[in-house]
Amino acid sequence: MPDSLLDKALAPGLQARQQQHLYRRRRTLASAQGSQVQVDGRQLTGFCSNDYLGLANHPRIVEAMRSAAEHYGVGSGASHLVCGHTSEHHALEEELAEFTGRDRALLFSTGYMANVGTINALVGKGDAVFEDKLNHASLLDGGLLSGARFQRFLHNRVADLEKKLQRSEAERKLIVVDGVFSMDGDLAPMPELAELAERHGAWLMMDDAHGFGCLGDTGAGTAEHFGLDQNKLPVLMGTLGKGAGTYGAFVAGSEVLIETLIQQARPYIYTTAMPAAVAAATRASLKVIQEEGWRRQQLKGLIRHFRQGAGELGLTLMDSDTAIQPIVFGDARTTLEVAEGLEQKGYWVGAIRPPTVPQGSARLRVTLSAAHTQEQVDGLLQALDDVVTALPKTPL
Ligand SMILES: *Cc1c(COP(=O)(O)O)cnc(C)c1O
C-alpha cells in the first residue's frame, strides 16, 4: 500500500528519534514477573521491574484474584458511580485508609488517572500549582491540564519553592511532589515541605508510587517513613502496580477530600471500575506487605550490597537509598550500548533516555527487588564491570 498522508507526515518524526537513539521498543515477556523472566525467547535476570517486593506473582495474591474472579467474574461492568463498585473495592478502600492512617481512601484505575484527576479536582483557573522539576509525567500533565498557574521548582530545593510561594497571589496553592523520585530514587524533603506548606497556606500532595509497600516500618510508605499524618500531608496518592504487585492506585485523606474527588475527579467518574478480582488481589497483597516484613529487610540488604559493590568497582551511583539505583552515563547511545552489553550477558536493565529524564542524563535504571538473591546482584555487578570496562574510554 502506498504511504498515506498520515504516514508521510509522521515518518520523519520516527526517523529522527531513531537517529538520536531515542526510539523505544517493547519487549515481549512469556513469563510472570520475577527475578528471572522469559523475554523474546531468552531467559534473563531482570533488574528493571517495579515489583520491588516480589509480589506480582505471589501465590496467595494469585489465589485471591482467582477466587474473586470465580465470584465476581472478570469485568466490573461500569464506573464506580454507576454499578461497578463492589464490596471488594469498598473493603480495599477501607483497608487502605486504615493502613495509611487516613480517614478515607479512594481507588482509581491507574496512578496516571489518580494524579490527573486529583490535581484537576483541587485547582483550576486563578489557582497555582507548584511541582518539582523531576515529578512524574502524570503529575506534570495533571498540573498543565488544570489551567492553574503551573510553576516548577528546582529538584528538592525548598528555598526555590519558597521564593515562588512568596510571589504567588493565587487563592489556592497546591504543592505536588513524588515521595520517591521515579528515575533518581531519592526522597523528597517531606517534613520541610510540610512545614513550608503550612507557613504559606498551601496544600501538599505526595505521589508515593515508589514508596508504598517499601518504606516505613509497616510498609505504609514515605508518609510513614517521615511520620506525616493527614494534617501535615493532606493529599496522599499511592499506586498498586509497583510495590504492591497488582494494579491500580488510590488517594487517601479526609472525608471532604475524598467526597470532592468522587464528585469532581473526571478520570474517576468517567472510567470503568477496575475488576473486583484485582481489588481482591490487592487486599491479599496488603496483608502480605504487613505480615512479611522480611521482604523490606531483604530489599534493604540488597540495596546496601549493590551500593557497596558498585562503589568498589568505581561506578558512580546517585544519592539513593531506595530500590531505584540509577547509573548515569549521560548520552543515550552509551547507555543503550551498556544495556545491550548487559543483555548479552543475561541481565535486563532499563535504559532510560530523554524525555523521561533531562537531556544529557541518560541512565541505566537498576531496580532491586526482594525477589533477587545476593548472588544475582553480584552477577549484575560483575557484568556491569565487564561491560563498562570494555567501553571506548567514556569518562563516567
Ligand atoms: C508509575 C507511576 C505513576 C503511574 O501509575 P500507574 O498506576 O502505572 O498509572 C504515577 N506516579 C509515579 C511517580 C509513578 O512512578
The ligand as a MOL file (V3000), in Angstrom:
LIG
                    3D

  0  0  0     0  0            999 V3000
M  V30 BEGIN CTAB
M  V30 COUNTS 15 15 0 0 0
M  V30 BEGIN ATOM
M  V30 1 C 4.2250 4.6180 37.7360 0
M  V30 2 C 3.9460 5.9490 38.3050 0
M  V30 3 C 2.6910 6.5320 38.1910 0
M  V30 4 C 1.5970 5.9300 37.3490 0
M  V30 5 O 0.9930 4.8610 37.9870 0
M  V30 6 P 0.2140 3.7930 37.1000 0
M  V30 7 O -0.6470 3.0740 38.0620 0
M  V30 8 O 1.2720 2.9360 36.4870 0
M  V30 9 O -0.5600 4.5580 36.0770 0
M  V30 10 C 2.4660 7.7270 38.8360 0
M  V30 11 N 3.4440 8.3460 39.5280 0
M  V30 12 C 4.6750 7.8180 39.6360 0
M  V30 13 C 5.7210 8.5500 40.4180 0
M  V30 14 C 4.9690 6.6130 39.0110 0
M  V30 15 O 6.1990 6.1290 39.0810 0
M  V30 END ATOM
M  V30 BEGIN BOND
M  V30 1 1 1 2
M  V30 2 1 2 3
M  V30 3 2 2 14
M  V30 4 1 3 4
M  V30 5 2 3 10
M  V30 6 1 4 5
M  V30 7 1 5 6
M  V30 8 2 6 7
M  V30 9 1 6 8
M  V30 10 1 6 9
M  V30 11 1 10 11
M  V30 12 2 11 12
M  V30 13 1 12 13
M  V30 14 1 12 14
M  V30 15 1 14 15
M  V30 END BOND
M  V30 END CTAB
M  END
